[in-house]
Amino acid sequence: IKLPIIFMHKTRFINISGSVEINGPIKRGMISIGDYHSEMITPLFNTIDLKGKIVFNGAIQIGCGCLLRAEKNALIQFGKKNIIGANTKIFSEKFIDIGDYTRIAWETQLFDTNFHYLLNTKDSSIIQKTGNIILGNYNWIGNRSSIMKGTITPDYTIVASNSFCNKDYTKEITSES
């Protein structure tokens, strides 16, 4: 019997009407949710709210007290060998893709939505409330950062602690970089 997903600590399942896909060779414990690796973090409930789809493309460690929420028709995709720190919130209404070997430090939030529409008062157009998040391979996201809709990072990016990201940072790269 292979049990690829191990839930550590207490986990609340709000909704499990969505689906989970695991790509690659299945191994016991390749996906651990609720790992507790630091005395700085008090173990909290993990929360799973899955109306959409989560794809695991390899082994991953997700810390304790994390929220994984995929709304209906949303997709959260994890690369190989990700580590997600404790108390991180990942909330998707559309699409979040986390590249291979990417590390996300504790108390970070990834939201691909503003949770509401906005009105552009200059031209009366409606600003979309959702947008993709695509994090490159080998990224390091510092603790307590907010990764919001529209964020795209190139490979080997470091995001400092307490940062706010909401645009395509691949356009910041020049040929001289």
Backbone as numpy.savetxt, mean C-alpha at the origin, in Angstrom:
# Nx Ny Nz CAx CAy CAz Cx Cy Cz
0.13 -29.63 3.39 -0.72 -28.46 3.39 0.17 -27.23 3.39
-0.05 -26.34 2.45 0.70 -25.09 2.38 -0.22 -23.96 2.81
0.19 -23.22 3.80 -0.57 -22.07 4.29 0.21 -20.81 3.94
-0.03 -20.23 2.77 0.80 -19.11 2.33 0.58 -17.83 3.13
-0.60 -17.64 3.72 -0.88 -16.42 4.48 -1.00 -16.77 5.96
-0.20 -16.09 6.77 -0.25 -16.26 8.21 -0.68 -14.95 8.84
-1.72 -14.99 9.66 -2.19 -13.81 10.37 -1.65 -13.88 11.80
-0.86 -12.89 12.18 -0.32 -12.81 13.53 -1.09 -11.73 14.28
-1.20 -11.84 15.57 -2.00 -10.93 16.38 -3.45 -10.99 15.92
-4.26 -10.16 16.44 -5.69 -10.20 16.14 -5.96 -9.49 14.82
-6.83 -10.08 14.03 -7.18 -9.51 12.73 -8.69 -9.45 12.62
-9.19 -8.26 12.25 -10.62 -8.07 12.01 -10.86 -8.14 10.50
-11.83 -8.93 10.11 -12.21 -9.03 8.71 -13.54 -8.29 8.57
-13.49 -7.09 8.01 -14.70 -6.28 7.82 -15.53 -6.85 6.68
-14.85 -7.18 5.58 -15.52 -7.71 4.40 -14.50 -8.56 3.65
-14.91 -9.72 3.20 -14.01 -10.57 2.41 -14.71 -11.06 1.13
-15.53 -10.19 0.55 -16.25 -10.55 -0.67 -15.37 -10.43 -1.92
-14.20 -9.80 -1.80 -13.28 -9.64 -2.92 -12.44 -10.89 -3.13
-11.28 -10.69 -3.76 -10.43 -11.85 -4.07 -8.96 -11.56 -3.78
-8.21 -12.64 -3.57 -6.77 -12.59 -3.36 -6.14 -13.48 -4.40
-5.07 -12.98 -5.04 -4.33 -13.76 -6.02 -2.88 -13.81 -5.56
-2.29 -14.99 -5.58 -0.89 -15.17 -5.21 -0.15 -15.71 -6.43
0.82 -14.95 -6.92 1.62 -15.36 -8.07 2.99 -15.84 -7.61
3.50 -16.84 -8.27 4.81 -17.39 -7.90 4.65 -18.66 -7.12
5.77 -19.27 -6.75 5.68 -20.52 -5.99 5.10 -20.28 -4.60
4.13 -21.09 -4.23 3.46 -20.97 -2.94 4.32 -21.65 -1.88
4.58 -20.90 -0.80 5.34 -21.44 0.33 4.60 -21.11 1.61
4.79 -21.93 2.61 4.17 -21.70 3.90 4.69 -20.38 4.49
3.76 -19.52 4.90 4.12 -18.27 5.56 4.75 -17.21 4.67
4.62 -17.33 3.37 5.24 -16.35 2.47 4.61 -14.96 2.62
3.38 -14.91 3.11 2.70 -13.65 3.36 2.35 -13.63 4.85
2.96 -12.71 5.58 2.63 -12.61 7.01 2.02 -11.25 7.28
0.90 -11.25 7.95 0.17 -10.03 8.27 0.07 -9.94 9.79
0.61 -8.85 10.33 0.57 -8.65 11.77 1.88 -8.88 12.46
2.98 -8.94 11.69 4.30 -9.09 12.30 4.55 -7.97 13.30
5.22 -8.29 14.36 5.53 -7.33 15.41 7.04 -7.34 15.60
7.72 -6.32 15.10 9.18 -6.31 15.08 9.81 -5.18 15.89
9.03 -4.37 16.57 9.61 -3.22 17.24 8.90 -2.94 18.55
9.67 -2.61 19.55 9.08 -2.22 20.83 8.49 -0.81 20.75
8.73 -0.09 19.66 8.17 1.26 19.49 6.68 1.21 19.13
6.21 0.06 18.68 4.84 -0.07 18.19 4.05 -0.97 19.14
2.91 -0.51 19.59 2.01 -1.33 20.39 1.20 -2.22 19.44
1.19 -3.52 19.67 0.42 -4.39 18.79 -1.06 -4.00 18.78
-1.60 -3.81 17.60 -3.00 -3.44 17.42 -3.67 -4.43 16.49
-4.98 -4.34 16.39 -5.72 -5.15 15.44 -5.28 -4.84 14.02
-5.15 -5.87 13.22 -5.04 -5.70 11.77 -6.46 -5.64 11.26
-6.68 -4.88 10.21 -8.03 -4.78 9.64 -7.96 -5.09 8.15
-8.78 -6.04 7.71 -8.87 -6.41 6.31 -10.29 -6.08 5.85
-10.40 -5.25 4.81 -11.69 -4.89 4.22 -11.54 -5.08 2.72
-11.93 -6.23 2.23 -11.60 -6.65 0.87 -12.86 -6.84 0.03
-13.23 -5.78 -0.69 -14.33 -5.88 -1.64 -13.78 -5.98 -3.07
-12.54 -5.53 -3.25 -11.87 -5.57 -4.55 -10.92 -6.74 -4.63
-9.69 -6.46 -5.09 -8.72 -7.54 -5.30 -7.36 -7.13 -4.76
-6.67 -8.08 -4.13 -5.29 -7.90 -3.71 -4.46 -8.97 -4.39
-3.34 -8.55 -5.01 -2.45 -9.48 -5.69 -1.10 -9.45 -4.97
-0.61 -10.62 -4.61 0.71 -10.78 -4.02 1.60 -11.45 -5.06
2.70 -10.80 -5.42 3.61 -11.34 -6.43 4.86 -11.94 -5.80
4.76 -12.34 -4.56 5.88 -12.95 -3.85 5.73 -12.74 -2.37
6.80 -13.04 -1.64 6.79 -12.94 -0.18 6.63 -11.48 0.26
5.97 -11.30 1.40 5.74 -9.97 1.95 5.54 -10.09 3.45
6.01 -9.07 4.18 5.75 -8.95 5.61 4.97 -7.67 5.82
3.83 -7.78 6.49 3.01 -6.62 6.81 2.92 -6.52 8.32
3.29 -5.36 8.85 3.36 -5.17 10.30 2.01 -5.18 10.99
2.06 -5.15 12.31 0.84 -5.19 13.12 0.08 -3.86 13.04
-1.21 -3.93 13.25 -2.04 -2.74 13.28 -2.30 -2.12 11.92
-2.07 -2.87 10.85 -2.24 -2.32 9.50 -3.68 -2.46 9.00
-4.05 -1.56 8.10 -5.33 -1.60 7.41 -5.06 -1.90 5.95
-5.72 -2.91 5.41 -5.72 -3.19 3.97 -7.17 -3.11 3.53
-7.47 -2.11 2.69 -8.85 -1.93 2.23 -8.86 -1.71 0.73
-9.54 -2.60 0.03 -9.72 -2.48 -1.41 -11.22 -2.43 -1.68
-11.67 -1.29 -2.14 -13.09 -1.12 -2.47 -13.44 -1.95 -3.71
-14.72 -2.11 -3.98 -15.18 -2.87 -5.14 -14.52 -2.30 -6.41
-14.01 -3.17 -7.25 -13.30 -2.84 -8.49 -11.91 -2.24 -8.28
-11.44 -2.15 -7.05 -10.09 -1.64 -6.78 -9.09 -2.79 -6.81
-7.82 -2.44 -7.08 -6.74 -3.43 -7.10 -5.57 -2.89 -6.30
-5.09 -3.68 -5.34 -3.85 -3.41 -4.63 -2.90 -4.53 -5.03
-1.74 -4.13 -5.56 -0.78 -5.11 -6.04 0.56 -4.93 -5.33
1.05 -6.00 -4.71 2.32 -5.99 -4.01 3.37 -6.71 -4.84
4.58 -6.17 -4.90 5.68 -6.83 -5.58 6.32 -7.88 -4.70
7.48 -8.37 -5.14 8.23 -9.38 -4.38 8.97 -8.73 -3.22
9.04 -9.44 -2.11 9.88 -9.09 -0.96 9.59 -7.70 -0.40
8.33 -7.31 -0.35 7.94 -6.04 0.28 7.95 -6.19 1.79
8.23 -5.10 2.48 8.04 -5.02 3.92 7.22 -3.77 4.20
6.09 -3.95 4.87 5.19 -2.86 5.20 5.21 -2.70 6.71
5.56 -1.52 7.20 5.68 -1.27 8.63 4.35 -1.25 9.35
4.44 -1.36 10.67 3.26 -1.39 11.53 2.43 -0.11 11.40
1.15 -0.24 11.66 0.19 0.86 11.67 0.09 1.59 10.33
0.43 0.92 9.25 0.30 1.51 7.92 -1.12 1.28 7.41
-1.64 2.28 6.71 -2.98 2.19 6.12 -2.84 2.20 4.60
-3.40 1.19 3.97 -3.44 1.12 2.51 -4.91 1.03 2.12
-5.40 2.09 1.48 -6.81 2.23 1.15 -6.93 2.52 -0.34
-7.59 1.64 -1.07 -7.70 1.82 -2.52 -9.14 1.80 -3.00
-9.47 2.81 -3.80 -10.73 2.81 -4.54 -10.48 2.53 -6.02
-9.18 2.54 -6.43 -8.87 2.36 -7.84 -7.69 1.42 -8.03
-6.43 1.92 -7.82 -5.25 1.10 -8.13 -4.03 1.57 -7.35
-3.44 0.64 -6.62 -2.17 0.88 -5.93 -1.23 -0.26 -6.30
-0.05 0.09 -6.81 0.96 -0.89 -7.21 2.25 -0.58 -6.47
2.71 -1.53 -5.66 3.93 -1.36 -4.88 4.98 -2.28 -5.49
6.08 -1.69 -5.99 7.11 -2.43 -6.71 7.87 -3.42 -5.85
8.67 -4.24 -6.52 9.50 -5.25 -5.86 10.49 -4.63 -4.89
10.73 -5.29 -3.79 11.74 -4.92 -2.78 11.51 -3.53 -2.18
10.30 -3.05 -2.25 9.98 -1.73 -1.68 9.65 -1.88 -0.21
10.16 -0.94 0.58 9.96 -0.92 2.03 9.14 0.31 2.39
8.14 0.12 3.21 7.30 1.22 3.67 7.35 1.23 5.19
7.86 2.30 5.76 8.04 2.38 7.21 6.71 2.59 7.92
6.74 2.45 9.24 5.54 2.46 10.06 4.78 3.79 10.02
3.48 3.65 10.27 2.52 4.75 10.33 2.44 5.57 9.04
2.67 4.93 7.93 2.53 5.57 6.62 1.12 5.29 6.10
0.64 6.17 5.24 -0.67 5.92 4.63 -0.58 6.07 3.12
-1.22 5.13 2.42 -1.34 5.16 0.97 -2.82 5.22 0.65
-3.28 6.35 0.13 -4.67 6.56 -0.23 -4.74 6.98 -1.69
-5.38 6.19 -2.54 -5.51 6.58 -3.94 -6.80 7.37 -4.18
-7.32 7.95 -3.12 -8.57 8.71 -3.20 -8.53 9.90 -2.25
-9.27 10.94 -2.61 -9.51 12.07 -1.70 -10.76 11.83 -0.87
-11.47 10.75 -1.16 -12.71 10.36 -0.50 -13.90 11.22 -0.90
-13.69 12.24 -1.71 -14.80 13.08 -2.17 -14.36 13.81 -3.44
-15.33 14.24 -4.21 -15.04 15.03 -5.41 -14.82 16.48 -5.01
-14.08 17.20 -5.85 -13.84 18.62 -5.63 -14.29 19.41 -6.85
-14.74 20.62 -6.61 -15.16 21.50 -7.69 -14.06 22.51 -7.96
-13.63 22.58 -9.23 -12.70 23.61 -9.66 -13.52 24.88 -9.86
-13.34 25.87 -9.00 -14.17 27.08 -9.04 -13.86 27.98 -10.23
-12.70 27.78 -10.87 -12.35 28.61 -12.04 -13.13 28.22 -13.28
-13.30 26.90 -13.49 -13.99 26.47 -14.71 -15.19 25.56 -14.43
-15.55 25.39 -13.17 -16.69 24.57 -12.74 -16.57 23.09 -13.10
-15.36 22.65 -13.39 -15.17 21.22 -13.66 -15.04 20.46 -12.33
-15.31 19.19 -12.41 -15.21 18.32 -11.24 -13.85 17.62 -11.28
-13.11 17.72 -10.19 -11.82 17.05 -10.07 -12.06 15.64 -9.57
-11.51 14.67 -10.28 -11.69 13.27 -9.91 -11.17 13.00 -8.50
-11.87 12.15 -7.78 -11.46 11.85 -6.41 -10.43 10.73 -6.33
-10.23 9.96 -7.40 -9.27 8.85 -7.37 -8.18 9.04 -8.41
-7.06 8.39 -8.18 -5.94 8.38 -9.11 -4.97 7.28 -8.69
-4.27 6.71 -9.62 -3.38 5.60 -9.34 -2.22 6.00 -8.44
-1.71 5.03 -7.70 -0.44 5.15 -6.98 0.45 4.03 -7.52
1.63 4.40 -8.01 2.58 3.42 -8.53 3.94 3.71 -7.92
4.38 2.82 -7.05 5.69 2.95 -6.42 6.66 2.02 -7.13
7.82 2.55 -7.52 8.82 1.77 -8.24 9.46 0.68 -7.39
10.34 -0.07 -8.01 11.09 -1.11 -7.32 12.17 -0.48 -6.44
12.50 -1.14 -5.36 13.57 -0.73 -4.45 13.33 0.66 -3.86
12.10 1.01 -3.59 11.78 2.29 -2.95 11.86 2.14 -1.44
12.16 3.23 -0.76 12.11 3.29 0.70 11.20 4.47 1.03
10.09 4.21 1.70 9.15 5.25 2.10 9.31 5.44 3.60
9.72 6.64 4.01 9.97 6.94 5.42 8.69 6.94 6.24
8.87 6.77 7.55 7.71 6.66 8.43 6.84 7.92 8.41
5.58 7.70 8.67 4.55 8.73 8.75 4.41 9.57 7.47
4.73 8.98 6.35 4.54 9.67 5.07 3.12 9.45 4.57
2.64 10.38 3.75 1.33 10.26 3.10 1.57 10.14 1.61
1.21 9.01 1.05 1.34 8.76 -0.38 -0.08 8.81 -0.94
-0.36 9.84 -1.71 -1.73 10.11 -2.14 -1.92 9.82 -3.62
-3.17 9.92 -4.07 -3.51 9.65 -5.47 -2.60 10.44 -6.40
-2.24 9.81 -7.52 -1.39 10.46 -8.51 0.10 10.29 -8.26
0.48 9.65 -7.17 1.90 9.47 -6.88 2.48 8.36 -7.74
3.56 8.69 -8.44 4.33 7.72 -9.21 5.79 7.98 -8.89
6.50 6.94 -8.43 7.92 7.10 -8.11 8.75 6.19 -9.00
9.94 6.66 -9.38 10.84 5.79 -10.14 11.50 4.77 -9.22
12.18 3.81 -9.81 12.94 2.83 -9.04 14.00 3.55 -8.19
14.35 2.94 -7.07 15.41 3.42 -6.17 15.12 4.80 -5.57
13.88 5.07 -5.28 13.49 6.36 -4.68 13.47 6.24 -3.17
13.94 7.29 -2.49 13.82 7.40 -1.04 12.90 8.58 -0.75
11.86 8.32 0.02 10.94 9.37 0.45 11.20 9.60 1.93
11.52 10.84 2.30 11.87 11.17 3.68 10.66 11.02 4.61
10.95 10.81 5.89 9.89 10.71 6.90 8.98 11.93 6.86
7.72 11.72 7.14 6.71 12.79 7.21 6.51 13.53 5.89
6.79 12.88 4.77 6.60 13.52 3.46 5.16 13.38 2.99
4.78 14.28 2.09 3.48 14.24 1.43 3.75 14.14 -0.07
3.31 13.07 -0.71 3.55 12.85 -2.14 2.22 12.76 -2.87
2.12 13.47 -4.02 0.87 13.44 -4.77 1.04 13.74 -6.25
2.22 13.43 -6.81 2.40 13.70 -8.24 3.33 12.65 -8.86
3.56 12.78 -10.14 4.43 11.88 -10.88 5.87 12.36 -10.73
6.64 11.66 -9.92 8.03 12.06 -9.66 8.99 11.51 -10.70
8.52 10.68 -11.63 9.39 10.22 -12.71 9.71 11.36 -13.65
8.87 12.38 -13.68 9.11 13.55 -14.54 10.18 14.46 -13.97
10.56 14.24 -12.68 11.61 15.03 -12.03 12.99 14.57 -12.45
13.09 13.37 -13.01 14.37 12.79 -13.40 14.82 13.43 -14.70
16.05 13.89 -14.74 16.62 14.42 -15.97 17.71 13.49 -16.45
18.21 13.72 -17.62 19.28 12.86 -18.15 20.57 13.03 -17.36
20.70 14.12 -16.61 21.91 14.37 -15.80 21.84 13.68 -14.45
20.66 13.20 -14.04 20.49 12.58 -12.71 21.21 11.27 -12.61
